[in-house]
Amino acid sequence: MSDSTSIWGDRDLHPVLAEYLADVDPHLLDVGWSFETAKSVEYGLTDQSMLNHVRNGVFAIVWLNEIAPSFDAHELSDDELRKVVALFAVHDLHKLRGEQEMDEEYDIEADEVADLVDALGVDSFAPDLRIETFHACAVDHANTWNSNPEHSTRTYDRLRPYVRLADAFASCETPEAATVERNQTGLEVAYPGTDLELRHHTLDDVKGVFTNLLNGAVSHVLEERFGYERFLIYQDGCVYLTDEDAEMTVDDELIGDVYDRLQSDIGDSHPAYDDHDALADNLSTQSHGFYTINDQDFFYAGARNLLYAVAVKAKQDADPDSDPTDSMAETMETLNERLPIDIDATTRVAPGYARLVYTFKRAFVDPLVDAGLTDEDALTVTCRLFDVDEGVLDGLREIRDDEAVDLTAGGKWDYAYAVGQHIADRARRDHWQDVPGEVAKLLITNLDALDEGWDDIVMGAHAGQFETELRAYIGDVLRVGGQASPPTAEMDELSDPFEAHHATRRGKTCTFCNRGTTSTRKGDMKAPKSLTTLQAGYSNRIPADAGQPEKLLVCTPCQIEFSLRETGSSRRDAGRLFVHLVPDYFYTPTMWDLYADEIFARFTGEAMTRVGRLASAMFDVTTTEDRDRADETPISESISTVLREATRAEDVGGRSMIEQLQNGFDPDAGFGTQTLSFYKPQDNETEFQFFGVFVGLAVASTMGLRAYVSQSPIPEVRGRDFSEMVTLDAGFTTVNGFYGREIPLSKLRNRLGAAAALIELGYELARDDARFAKYLRIVRNKPLPGSYLLKRAVQDSDDGGAARYLLEEADYLDRYGNPTNDADTTTVIHE
């Protein structure tokens, strides 16, 4: 992540895009386009700001220009591309002119265009463009009856197809909308003589990190098998560029390929899954002398990595300075009497390596023997894979047949002591410097010699239910080009959540997403609180007569989502709020990388938030246009300040509040959605929700993203399911009265400005979050809440200084604090 003051940092990008972000994008912020509507819920569309509309079109046309040549399509020169970007920046001038009659919509004078060109700095960005060409774009970019093509210029005639194509894609709310015939026709006009085709895939369910990785797996499979080139990234799918020959079918083979790629990508997506020391820390030691390996670990890390991790853990436990228990020493002495090997019964070296042996036998050898991979028994196979001497192996077999000695009593497998001593002796004899690495290498070499497919058998034994469930999930939610998979064997095993919920008192239905399961055992769905941070009482489906808090029922995809979040975040507090971020309307691959590396990466578990200063910067962002002062901080700088105050370094004060849930994950492995979690010590529910929503909305709006804020860690709706810029779930009661349940873009500026003003006034009275429940009641009940709070602040201060620098905040809160108030009721401080 760059230290640049720009929110985009300083990355190596296409030169035209880099110049746009440095020289034009800040001007769009400074003229207030973050809150100007390009598409509005009031007109039956999904909210999109003018800023995001321009960004979408610019990023889309630049990326299209990069990938089109791979299909033998024309590539614009940098000069031509720069002109297209400059023209597109001003193309929607008519939307800034207020209500117009349809036949007058594009009756725009050249002077108006010149003013906008100057304000956005696009004349310097593309100095070869004449004002006549900008004017032609403003009045003739739309292919409608009321446009004015008679003002066109030769330059604009040549570039018009690309401007219109950028506008068409920038306006598409969903992957389906981006692949309609209108856009296909636009491609044909811009790139004549080519066979370019638009295709898409969608997912009917969104969870978070897991959804991103599934998006990535589908995208990579479509690219490798059918030549699809990823073009646009939505929360729940992608749009691709391909050619007419790329025909495909959604079938069991495709689902299998996606599953295989998903499993592989998860293992490669985060450094922790290749970190043997980290994996070793996840292993718990059982009193019977083995390590417990969670089945999820097999799915994420793979059998080979886990084998190495078990060796690492055993080396840590093979302590020559620790004494064995009496039971250990007694068993080792018994073996010494019967075997041609000298087991050191005075230390824990042999017992430490014995845990490796027993774990290897349980988790690796037993599945191979059960699968019929060998005719030999588990004891023989285990010893052969460790290269144990034949004499020792024969002695162990004799002990097994001796009824006077029982080495498996109580679930133990004390044959492992002899093999553990063999490991210690070989490490000493062969001068092994990296004992875990050498042991893992030995075992993997011998397993490969036994059968190269051994790891598939082991993985099937531990993660087979994962495969069944996930193949059913992929088949159920994946659509490619509108095609759904025909029923597969795995999909047929899915239980019907409606039938399960009504037919049985506690049916197998996921608490978070209401999905069924392929498992026949309800216990497979029971997730501990340590995984979800939640337990009974979270859902109204928990039986009222439950005697104690129960484990929630969680489907396999949701379990995987929670486990991935454990890897990608540090905070595990119960009672967090979640800000589910949605692109407005999409990312391109370049845009996603910028967000992931330059913006999302700031939200680490160590980042600190200074709410007071964040509120001050947010007030500047939302109210600059209401003030007429030449010395105002540019909005672009205030936006950088908001993000900086939300993610301060730990040594400069503040409180740890907000964190992304996929820190460290490879952005190329998964893409589309992002979730932030909010937590702070809670004085009361009202103030906690008030600050959670404010911080979430502040960072979302400065990022240019839509948001769904909820108490549920799994989003209950997708971005396509709501049209407003922000939606709060049903759990926000008093806070809903202040912000509104649905916040359209047309109201977002006022709601954020009012919240920021309230925080500044409240903190002037006292740095006490608990008081904000009372302040919200004041906002609801007082006709002039800002003036009331300002008066209280003046009365409580020694010199009345608060009145001098909080007048604007008080005035703004008077006008916009209560959404039901008449906005014209004001203190009118500027008269």
C-alpha positions in Angstrom: 0.0 0.0 0.0 1.3 3.4 -1.0 1.7 6.3 1.4 0.4 8.7 -1.2 -2.2 11.2 -0.1 -4.5 10.0 -2.9 -6.8 7.2 -1.9 -5.5 5.3 -5.0 -1.9 5.4 -4.0 0.8 5.5 -6.6 0.7 2.3 -8.6 2.0 1.2 -11.9 -1.1 1.6 -14.1 -1.9 2.2 -17.8 -0.6 5.8 -18.3 -3.9 7.2 -19.3 -5.6 5.7 -16.3 -2.9 6.9 -14.0 -3.2 10.4 -15.3 -7.0 10.3 -15.0 -6.7 9.2 -11.3 -4.1 11.9 -10.6 -5.4 14.8 -12.6 -9.2 14.4 -13.2 -10.7 12.1 -10.5 -9.9 14.6 -7.6 -11.8 17.3 -9.5 -14.9 15.1 -9.7 -14.7 14.8 -5.9 -14.1 18.5 -5.5 -17.2 19.5 -7.5 -19.3 17.2 -5.2 -20.0 14.4 -7.6 -19.8 11.8 -4.8 -23.4 12.8 -3.9 -24.7 13.8 -7.3 -27.0 11.2 -8.8 -26.3 9.7 -12.2 -28.9 6.9 -11.6 -31.5 7.4 -9.0 -33.9 5.2 -7.0 -36.4 7.9 -7.3 -36.6 7.1 -11.1 -36.8 3.3 -10.5 -33.0 2.7 -10.9 -30.3 1.6 -8.6 -28.5 4.5 -7.0 -25.3 5.5 -8.7 -23.3 8.7 -8.2 -21.9 10.8 -11.0 -18.5 10.1 -9.6 -19.0 6.3 -9.8 -20.6 6.5 -13.2 -17.6 8.3 -14.6 -15.2 6.0 -12.8 -17.0 2.9 -14.1 -16.9 4.1 -17.6 -13.3 5.2 -17.5 -12.0 2.0 -15.9 -14.2 -0.1 -18.2 -13.1 1.5 -21.5 -9.4 1.4 -20.4 -9.6 -2.3 -19.5 -11.6 -3.1 -22.7 -8.9 -1.4 -24.7 -6.2 -3.6 -23.0 -8.0 -7.0 -23.6 -9.7 -6.4 -26.9 -6.4 -6.8 -28.9 -6.2 -10.4 -27.7 -9.2 -11.1 -29.9 -7.6 -9.3 -32.9 -9.7 -6.1 -32.2 -8.5 -2.6 -32.7 -6.5 -1.0 -29.9 -6.9 2.8 -29.4 -3.6 4.7 -29.1 -2.9 6.4 -25.8 -3.8 9.8 -27.3 -7.2 8.4 -28.6 -7.9 6.8 -25.3 -7.1 9.9 -23.4 -9.6 11.8 -25.6 -12.3 9.2 -25.0 -11.8 9.5 -21.2 -11.9 13.3 -21.3 -15.1 13.3 -23.4 -16.8 10.7 -21.2 -16.0 12.8 -18.0 -18.3 15.6 -19.3 -20.9 13.6 -21.2 -23.6 13.7 -18.6 -23.7 17.5 -18.1 -27.5 17.5 -18.8 -28.0 15.6 -15.4 -26.5 18.6 -13.5 -29.0 21.1 -15.0 -32.1 20.3 -12.8 -35.4 19.3 -14.2 -35.7 19.8 -18.0 -38.4 19.1 -20.6 -37.5 16.1 -22.7 -37.1 18.1 -25.9 -34.8 20.6 -24.1 -32.6 18.0 -22.3 -29.7 18.4 -24.7 -30.1 22.1 -25.5 -26.8 22.9 -23.9 -24.8 26.0 -24.8 -21.0 25.7 -25.4 -20.3 28.1 -22.5 -21.9 25.6 -20.1 -19.7 22.9 -21.4 -16.6 25.1 -21.2 -17.3 25.8 -17.5 -17.5 22.1 -16.7 -14.4 21.3 -18.8 -12.5 23.9 -16.8 -13.9 22.7 -13.5 -12.9 19.1 -14.2 -9.5 19.9 -15.6 -10.1 17.8 -18.7 -8.8 20.5 -21.0 -5.4 20.0 -19.5 -5.8 16.3 -19.5 -6.6 16.2 -23.2 -5.2 19.5 -24.6 -5.8 18.5 -28.2 -9.5 18.4 -27.8 -11.4 21.6 -28.9 -14.4 22.9 -26.9 -16.5 22.1 -30.0 -15.8 18.4 -29.6 -16.6 18.5 -25.8 -19.9 20.3 -26.7 -20.7 17.7 -29.4 -20.3 14.9 -26.8 -22.5 16.7 -24.2 -25.4 17.1 -26.7 -25.0 13.9 -28.7 -23.6 11.1 -26.6 -27.0 9.4 -26.3 -28.6 7.6 -29.2 -32.0 9.2 -28.6 -34.5 11.3 -30.5 -33.8 14.4 -28.5 -30.0 14.5 -28.9 -28.4 17.1 -31.2 -26.1 15.3 -33.8 -25.9 18.4 -35.9 -23.2 19.7 -33.5 -20.9 16.8 -34.0 -17.3 17.2 -35.1 -15.0 14.9 -37.1 -13.1 13.9 -33.9 -16.2 13.1 -32.0 -17.6 11.1 -34.9 -14.6 8.9 -34.7 -14.6 8.5 -30.9 -18.4 8.4 -30.4 -18.7 4.6 -30.4 -16.2 4.3 -27.5 -17.8 7.0 -25.5 -21.2 5.4 -25.9 -19.7 2.0 -25.1 -18.2 3.4 -21.9 -21.6 4.9 -21.0 -23.5 1.7 -21.7 -21.3 -0.4 -19.5 -21.1 2.2 -16.7 -24.9 2.0 -16.5 -25.3 -1.7 -16.0 -26.4 -2.7 -12.6 -25.9 -6.5 -13.0 -24.0 -9.0 -15.1 -27.1 -9.8 -17.0 -27.7 -6.1 -17.8 -24.1 -5.8 -19.1 -24.6 -8.6 -21.7 -27.8 -7.4 -23.3 -28.1 -7.0 -27.0 -27.7 -3.2 -26.8 -24.2 -3.6 -25.4 -23.4 -6.3 -27.9 -24.4 -4.0 -30.7 -22.2 -1.3 -29.2 -19.2 -3.7 -29.3 -19.9 -4.4 -33.0 -20.0 -0.7 -33.8 -16.8 0.1 -31.9 -14.9 -3.0 -33.2 -16.3 -3.8 -36.7 -15.2 -7.0 -38.3 -14.5 -8.9 -35.1 -16.4 -11.8 -33.4 -16.4 -10.2 -29.9 -19.1 -11.6 -27.6 -20.2 -10.7 -24.1 -20.8 -13.5 -21.6 -21.4 -13.6 -17.9 -21.7 -15.8 -14.8 -23.7 -15.1 -11.7 -24.0 -16.7 -8.2 -27.4 -16.9 -6.5 -25.9 -16.5 -3.0 -23.4 -14.2 -1.4 -21.5 -14.9 1.8 -18.1 -13.0 1.7 -14.6 -14.3 1.4 -15.9 -17.7 0.2 -18.0 -16.0 -2.5 -15.0 -14.2 -3.8 -13.0 -17.4 -4.0 -15.9 -19.1 -5.8 -16.1 -16.1 -8.2 -12.4 -16.5 -8.8 -12.6 -20.3 -9.3 -15.4 -20.0 -11.9 -13.6 -17.1 -13.7 -10.4 -19.1 -13.9 -12.1 -22.2 -15.2 -14.0 -20.3 -17.8 -10.8 -18.6 -18.9 -8.8 -21.8 -19.1 -11.4 -24.0 -20.7 -13.3 -21.6 -23.0 -11.0 -18.6 -23.4 -13.2 -16.1 -21.5 -11.4 -12.9 -20.6 -12.6 -11.3 -17.4 -14.0 -7.8 -18.0 -16.2 -6.6 -15.2 -16.5 -7.9 -11.6 -19.8 -7.7 -9.8 -20.6 -8.7 -6.2 -22.2 -11.9 -7.4 -20.7 -12.6 -10.8 -18.5 -11.5 -13.7 -18.8 -10.3 -17.2 -16.4 -11.6 -19.9 -15.2 -10.8 -23.3 -14.8 -13.8 -25.7 -15.4 -14.8 -29.3 -18.3 -16.5 -31.0 -16.6 -19.9 -31.0 -16.5 -20.1 -27.2 -19.5 -22.3 -26.6 -19.9 -24.0 -23.2 -22.5 -26.0 -21.2 -23.1 -26.0 -17.5 -22.8 -29.6 -16.5 -21.4 -32.0 -13.9 -17.9 -31.8 -15.5 -17.9 -28.0 -15.2 -19.0 -28.1 -11.6 -16.3 -30.6 -10.9 -13.7 -28.4 -12.5 -14.9 -25.4 -10.5 -14.8 -27.4 -7.3 -11.3 -28.6 -7.9 -10.1 -25.1 -8.8 -11.9 -23.7 -5.7 -10.2 -26.2 -3.4 -6.8 -25.5 -5.0 -7.3 -21.7 -4.9 -8.3 -21.7 -1.2 -5.0 -23.5 -0.4 -3.0 -21.0 -2.4 -5.0 -17.9 -1.5 -3.5 -17.1 1.9 0.1 -17.5 3.3 -1.3 -19.2 6.4 -2.3 -22.3 4.5 1.3 -22.9 3.5 2.7 -21.9 6.9 3.5 -25.2 8.6 4.2 -23.5 11.9 0.8 -21.8 11.8 -0.9 -25.1 10.9 0.9 -26.8 13.7 -0.5 -24.3 16.1 -4.0 -25.4 15.1 -3.3 -29.0 16.2 -4.5 -30.0 19.6 -3.0 -32.8 21.6 -5.2 -35.6 22.9 -4.5 -37.6 26.1 -4.4 -40.8 24.0 -1.2 -39.6 22.3 -2.2 -38.1 19.0 -3.0 -34.7 17.4 -6.5 -33.7 16.4 -6.7 -32.4 12.8 -9.9 -30.7 11.8 -11.4 -31.9 8.6 -11.6 -28.2 7.5 -7.8 -28.1 7.7 -7.5 -30.9 5.1 -9.8 -29.0 2.8 -7.9 -25.7 3.1 -4.3 -26.8 3.4 -4.2 -30.3 1.8 -2.9 -33.6 3.1 0.8 -32.9 2.3 0.9 -29.6 4.1 -0.8 -31.1 7.1 1.7 -34.0 7.2 4.5 -31.4 7.4 2.6 -29.5 10.1 2.2 -32.7 12.2 5.9 -33.3 11.9 6.6 -29.7 13.1 4.3 -30.1 16.1 6.0 -33.4 17.0 9.5 -31.9 16.8 8.3 -29.2 19.3 7.0 -31.9 21.6 10.1 -34.2 21.4 11.7 -32.4 24.3 15.0 -34.0 25.6 14.8 -31.8 28.7 11.3 -33.0 29.8 10.6 -36.1 31.8 8.0 -38.6 30.6 5.0 -39.5 32.7 5.1 -42.7 34.7 2.8 -44.4 32.3 4.9 -43.4 29.3 8.1 -44.6 31.0 6.5 -47.9 32.0 5.3 -48.6 28.5 8.6 -47.8 26.9 10.5 -50.1 29.4 8.1 -52.9 28.4 8.9 -52.4 24.7 12.6 -52.3 25.5 12.3 -55.8 27.0 10.8 -57.2 23.8 12.2 -55.2 20.9 15.7 -55.0 19.3 15.8 -51.2 19.9 16.8 -49.0 22.8 13.9 -46.6 23.5 15.0 -43.7 25.7 12.6 -43.9 28.6 14.1 -40.9 30.5 13.0 -38.1 28.2 10.0 -37.1 26.0 11.9 -37.5 22.7 10.3 -40.8 21.8 6.8 -39.8 23.1 7.0 -36.6 21.1 7.7 -38.4 17.8 5.2 -41.1 18.8 2.4 -38.5 18.6 3.5 -37.9 15.0 3.4 -41.7 14.3 0.0 -42.3 15.9 -1.5 -39.2 14.2 -0.1 -40.4 10.9 -1.5 -43.8 11.4 -5.0 -42.5 12.3 -5.3 -39.7 9.7 -3.3 -41.1 6.8 -2.7 -44.8 7.0 -6.1 -46.0 8.2 -8.0 -44.4 5.2 -5.5 -46.0 2.8 -6.0 -49.4 4.4 -9.8 -49.0 4.6 -9.8 -48.1 0.9 -8.0 -51.4 0.0 -4.9 -49.7 -1.3 -2.7 -52.4 0.3 -3.3 -55.9 1.7 -1.1 -55.2 4.7 -2.4 -54.1 8.1 -2.1 -50.6 9.5 0.8 -51.4 11.9 2.8 -52.9 9.0 2.1 -50.1 6.6 2.9 -47.4 9.2 6.3 -49.0 10.0 7.2 -49.6 6.3 6.4 -45.9 5.5 8.7 -44.8 8.3 11.4 -47.3 7.1 11.4 -49.1 10.4 13.8 -52.1 10.6 12.3 -55.5 9.9 13.4 -56.8 13.2 11.6 -54.0 15.1 8.5 -54.6 12.9 8.5 -58.3 13.6 8.8 -57.6 17.3 5.8 -55.3 17.2 3.8 -57.9 15.5 4.7 -60.5 18.1 3.6 -58.1 20.9 0.3 -57.5 19.1 -0.4 -61.2 19.1 0.6 -61.5 22.8 -2.5 -61.4 25.0 -0.3 -60.5 28.0 0.5 -57.0 26.5 -2.1 -54.6 25.3 -0.7 -51.5 23.6 -4.1 -50.2 22.5 -6.0 -50.0 25.8 -8.1 -46.9 26.3 -7.8 -45.7 22.7 -4.0 -45.5 22.8 -1.6 -46.9 20.2 1.7 -47.4 22.0 3.4 -49.1 19.2 4.2 -45.6 18.2 6.9 -45.3 20.9 9.2 -47.7 19.0 8.7 -45.9 15.7 9.2 -42.5 17.5 12.6 -43.8 18.8 13.4 -44.9 15.2 12.8 -41.4 14.0 15.0 -39.9 16.7 17.8 -42.4 16.0 17.7 -41.7 12.3 17.7 -37.9 12.8 20.8 -38.3 14.9 22.6 -40.8 12.6 21.9 -38.9 9.4 22.5 -35.5 10.9 19.1 -34.1 10.0 19.1 -30.3 10.4 15.4 -29.9 9.5 13.8 -32.9 11.2 10.2 -32.0 10.2 11.2 -31.4 6.6 13.2 -34.7 6.4 10.4 -36.7 8.0 7.7 -35.2 5.7 9.9 -35.8 2.7 10.5 -39.5 3.7 6.8 -40.1 4.3 5.6 -38.4 1.1 8.3 -40.2 -1.0 7.2 -43.6 0.4 3.5 -42.8 0.0 4.0 -41.8 -3.6 5.8 -45.1 -4.2 2.9 -46.9 -2.6 0.3 -45.1 -4.8 0.5 -41.7 -6.3 -3.2 -41.2 -5.6 -2.8 -41.6 -1.9 -3.6 -38.0 -1.1 -6.9 -38.2 -3.0 -7.9 -41.1 -0.7 -6.9 -39.3 2.4 -8.6 -36.1 1.4 -11.8 -38.0 0.5 -11.8 -39.6 4.0 -11.5 -36.3 5.8 -13.1 -33.8 3.4 -15.4 -36.0 1.3 -18.5 -34.5 2.9 -17.1 -31.1 2.0 -16.8 -32.2 -1.6 -20.4 -33.5 -1.7 -21.8 -30.4 -0.1 -19.8 -27.9 -2.1 -20.5 -29.6 -5.5 -24.2 -29.5 -4.6 -23.8 -25.8 -3.6 -22.0 -24.8 -6.8 -24.5 -26.6 -8.9 -27.3 -24.9 -7.1 -26.1 -21.3 -7.2 -24.0 -21.0 -10.4 -25.4 -19.7 -13.6 -23.3 -19.2 -16.7 -25.0 -17.1 -19.4 -28.3 -17.8 -17.7 -27.7 -21.5 -17.8 -28.3 -23.5 -14.6 -26.9 -27.0 -14.0 -29.3 -29.9 -14.5 -29.8 -31.8 -11.3 -26.7 -33.7 -10.2 -26.3 -36.6 -7.8 -25.0 -34.2 -5.2 -27.8 -31.7 -5.7 -30.4 -34.5 -5.3 -29.0 -35.1 -1.8 -29.7 -31.6 -0.7 -32.5 -31.4 1.9 -35.4 -29.1 1.4 -35.1 -26.4 4.1 -38.8 -25.7 4.0 -39.7 -29.3 4.6 -36.9 -29.7 7.2 -38.1 -26.7 9.1 -41.7 -27.7 9.2 -41.4 -31.5 9.3 -39.1 -31.6 12.3 -38.8 -29.5 15.4 -35.2 -28.8 14.8 -34.7 -29.5 11.1 -31.3 -29.4 9.3 -31.6 -25.7 8.1 -28.7 -23.2 8.2 -29.3 -20.4 10.7 -27.6 -17.8 8.5 -28.7 -18.6 4.9 -31.6 -21.0 5.3 -30.0 -23.6 3.1 -30.3 -27.4 3.5 -27.5 -29.9 3.6 -26.4 -33.1 1.9 -25.4 -34.7 5.2 -27.6 -37.2 6.9 -26.3 -36.2 10.3 -27.5 -33.1 12.0 -24.3 -33.0 14.0 -22.3 -32.1 10.8 -24.1 -28.7 10.9 -23.5 -27.9 14.5 -20.9 -25.1 14.7 -19.3 -24.1 18.0 -19.5 -20.5 19.1 -15.7 -20.3 18.7 -16.3 -20.5 14.9 -19.3 -18.2 14.4 -18.9 -16.1 17.6 -22.7 -16.6 18.0 -24.9 -19.1 19.7 -28.5 -19.8 20.5 -30.5 -16.6 20.9 -29.1 -15.0 17.8 -31.9 -16.5 15.6 -35.7 -16.5 16.3 -35.7 -20.1 15.0 -34.1 -21.3 18.3 -36.7 -23.3 20.2 -38.1 -21.3 23.2 -37.8 -24.4 25.4 -34.1 -25.0 24.9 -32.5 -25.7 28.2 -29.2 -24.1 27.5 -27.5 -22.2 24.7 -27.1 -24.5 21.7 -24.7 -24.7 18.9 -26.1 -23.0 15.8 -26.8 -25.1 12.7 -24.5 -23.9 10.0 -24.2 -25.3 6.4 -20.8 -26.2 5.1 -20.4 -23.1 2.8 -21.2 -20.9 5.8 -18.8 -22.9 8.0 -16.1 -22.4 5.4 -16.9 -18.7 5.3 -16.5 -18.3 9.0 -13.2 -20.3 9.0 -11.8 -18.2 6.2 -12.6 -15.1 8.2 -10.7 -16.6 11.1 -7.7 -16.6 8.8 -8.3 -13.2 7.3 -9.1 -11.1 10.5 -7.9 -10.8 14.0 -11.1 -9.7 15.8 -13.4 -12.4 17.2 -15.7 -10.4 19.4 -19.3 -11.4 19.6 -21.9 -8.6 19.0 -20.1 -7.0 16.1 -21.8 -5.0 13.3 -21.0 -5.9 9.7 -20.7 -3.5 6.8 -21.2 -5.5 3.6 -19.8 -3.4 0.8 -21.2 -3.6 -2.7 -19.6 -2.0 -5.9 -21.6 0.8 -7.5 -22.1 -1.0 -9.9 -18.9 -3.0 -10.6 -15.2 -3.3 -10.5 -12.8 -4.0 -13.3 -9.8 -6.2 -12.6 -7.7 -3.1 -12.3 -10.2 -1.4 -10.1 -10.5 -4.4 -7.8 -6.7 -4.6 -7.4 -6.6 -0.9 -6.5 -9.3 -1.3 -3.9 -7.8 -4.4 -2.4 -4.2 -3.1 -2.2 -4.7 0.6 -1.6 -7.9 0.9 0.3 -9.2 -2.4 1.8 -5.6 -3.2 3.0 -5.7 -0.3 5.4 -8.4 -1.9 7.5 -6.2 -4.3 9.5 -6.8 -5.5 13.0 -4.1 -3.0 14.2 -5.7 0.1 12.6 -7.1 2.7 15.0 -10.0 5.0 14.4 -10.3 8.5 15.8 -14.0 9.1 15.6 -14.0 12.8 16.5 -11.5 13.7 13.7 -13.2 11.4 11.3 -16.5 13.2 12.0 -14.9 16.5 11.4 -13.5 15.4 8.1 -16.8 13.8 7.1 -18.6 17.1 7.9 -16.2 18.9 5.6 -17.0 16.3 2.8 -20.7 16.6 3.1 -21.1 20.3 3.7 -18.5 22.1 1.6 -21.0 23.0 -1.1 -23.2 24.7 1.6 -20.4 27.1 2.5 -18.9 29.9 0.5 -15.4 30.2 1.8 -12.4 30.3 -0.5 -10.2 28.6 2.1 -12.2 25.4 2.4 -10.2 22.2 2.2 -10.9 20.5 -1.1 -13.3 17.5 -0.8 -10.7 15.2 -2.3 -8.3 16.0 0.6 -11.1 15.6 3.2 -12.0 12.2 1.7 -8.3 11.1 2.2 -8.6 12.4 5.7 -11.7 10.3 6.4 -9.9 7.1 5.4 -6.8 8.1 7.2 -8.6 8.8 10.5 -10.5 5.5 10.1 -7.3 3.5 9.8 -4.6 5.3 11.8 -1.4 3.6 12.8 -1.5 2.2 16.3 1.0 4.7 17.8 -1.0 7.8 17.1 -4.1 7.2 19.3 -7.7 6.2 18.6 -9.5 3.0 19.1 -9.5 -0.3 17.2 -12.9 -0.4 15.6 -13.2 -1.5 12.0 -11.4 -4.3 10.2 -11.8 -6.1 6.8 -12.4 -9.8 7.0 -10.0 -10.9 4.3 -6.6 -9.5 5.2 -3.8 -11.4 3.5 -5.9 -13.1 0.9 -4.7 -12.9 -2.7 -6.9 -10.4 -4.5 -6.5 -12.4 -7.8 -7.8 -15.6 -6.2 -11.1 -14.0 -5.2 -13.0 -10.9 -6.0 -16.4 -9.2 -5.9 -17.4 -8.5 -2.3 -15.9 -7.1 0.9 -17.1 -7.0 4.5 -15.9 -4.8 7.3 -16.6 -5.7 10.9 -17.2 -2.9 13.5 -16.6 -3.3 17.2 -16.0 -1.1 20.2 -16.8 -1.4 23.9 -20.5 -0.9 24.2 -22.1 1.4 26.7 -25.6 0.9 25.4 -27.0 -0.6 22.2 -28.2 2.7 20.8 -24.8 4.4 20.9 -23.0 1.3 19.6 -25.3 1.1 16.6 -25.1 4.8 16.0 -21.3 4.9 15.8 -21.2 1.6 14.0 -23.5 2.8 11.2 -21.7 6.2 11.1 -18.2 4.7 10.7 -19.4 2.1 8.2 -21.3 4.7 6.1 -18.4 7.2 6.3 -15.8 4.8 4.9 -18.2 3.3 2.4 -19.2 6.7 1.0 -15.6 7.8 0.7 -14.7 4.6 -1.1 -17.5 5.2 -3.5 -19.3 1.9 -2.5 -22.8 0.9 -1.6 -23.4 -0.8 1.7 -25.7 -3.1 3.6 -25.2 -2.8 7.4 -26.4 -5.7 9.5 -25.9 -7.6 12.7 -25.7 -10.8 10.7 -22.2 -11.8 9.6 -23.7 -13.2 6.5 -25.5 -10.7 4.3 -29.2 -11.5 4.0 -29.5 -9.6 0.7 -27.3 -9.1 -2.3 -26.5 -5.7 -3.8 -29.1 -6.4 -6.5 -31.8 -6.9 -3.9 -31.9 -3.2 -2.8 -31.7 0.0 -4.9 -30.7 2.6 -2.3 -27.1 3.5 -1.7 -27.3 2.2 1.9 -29.7 -0.2 3.6 -29.8 -1.0 7.3 -31.2 -4.3 8.5 -34.2 -4.6 10.8 -32.2 -4.7 14.0 -31.5 -1.0 14.1 -34.4 0.6 16.0 -33.6 4.0 17.4 -30.8 4.4 14.8 -33.2 3.7 12.0 -35.2 6.7 13.1 -32.1 8.9 12.7 -30.5 7.5 9.5 -33.5 5.9 7.9 -33.9 2.2 7.1 -33.1 2.8 3.4 -30.9 5.7 2.6 -31.0 6.8 -1.1 -28.0 8.7 -2.5 -30.1 11.8 -2.6 -30.4 11.7 1.2 -27.0 10.2 2.1 -25.1 13.5 2.2 -27.6 15.0 4.7 -27.6 11.9 6.9 -23.9 11.7 7.1 -23.5 15.4 7.6 -26.1 15.4 10.4 -24.4 12.4 12.1 -21.0 14.1 11.9 -22.4 17.4 13.3 -24.0 15.5 16.2 -20.7 13.7 17.0 -18.8 17.0 17.1 -21.4 18.7 19.3 -21.7 15.7 21.5 -18.0 15.4 22.0 -17.8 19.1 22.8 -20.1 18.4 25.7 -18.3 15.3 26.9 -16.1 12.5 25.4 -18.7 10.0 26.6 -20.3 7.7 24.0 -23.0 6.6 26.4 -24.6 10.0 26.1 -25.4 9.6 22.5 -28.6 7.7 23.2 -29.8 10.8 25.0 -28.6 13.0 22.1 -30.6 11.0 19.6 -33.7 11.6 21.7 -32.9 15.3 21.6 -32.6 15.2 17.8 -35.9 13.4 17.6 -37.8 15.6 20.1 -36.3 19.1 19.8 -37.3 21.4 16.9 -33.7 22.8 16.8 -31.5 20.1 18.2 -28.3 21.7 17.0 -29.0 25.0 18.7 -30.0 23.2 21.9 -26.8 21.2 22.1 -24.7 24.2 21.2 -26.3 26.2 23.9 -25.5 23.4 26.4 -21.9 23.3 25.2 -21.6 27.1 25.7 -23.1 26.9 29.1 -20.6 24.2 30.1 -17.5 25.9 28.7 -15.5 28.5 30.6 -15.3 31.1 27.8 -18.1 30.1 25.5 -15.6 29.3 22.7 -17.7 26.4 21.3 -20.1 28.9 19.8 -17.4 30.2 17.5 -16.4 27.0 15.8 -19.5 24.8 16.1 -22.1 27.2 14.6 -22.1 25.5 11.3 -22.5 22.1 12.9 -25.4 23.3 15.0 -27.0 24.9 12.0 -26.7 21.8 9.9 -28.1 19.6 12.7 -31.0 22.0 13.0 -31.8 21.6 9.3 -31.2 18.0 8.7 -30.9 16.2 12.1 -34.5 15.0 12.2 -35.5 13.6 8.8 -39.1 14.5 9.5 -38.3 18.2 10.2 -38.9 20.9 7.7 -35.4 21.4 6.2 -36.1 25.1 5.9 -36.3 25.6 9.7 -32.9 26.9 10.4 -30.9 29.3 12.4 -29.8 31.0 9.2 -26.3 31.8 10.5 -25.0 33.1 7.2 -27.5 36.0 6.8 
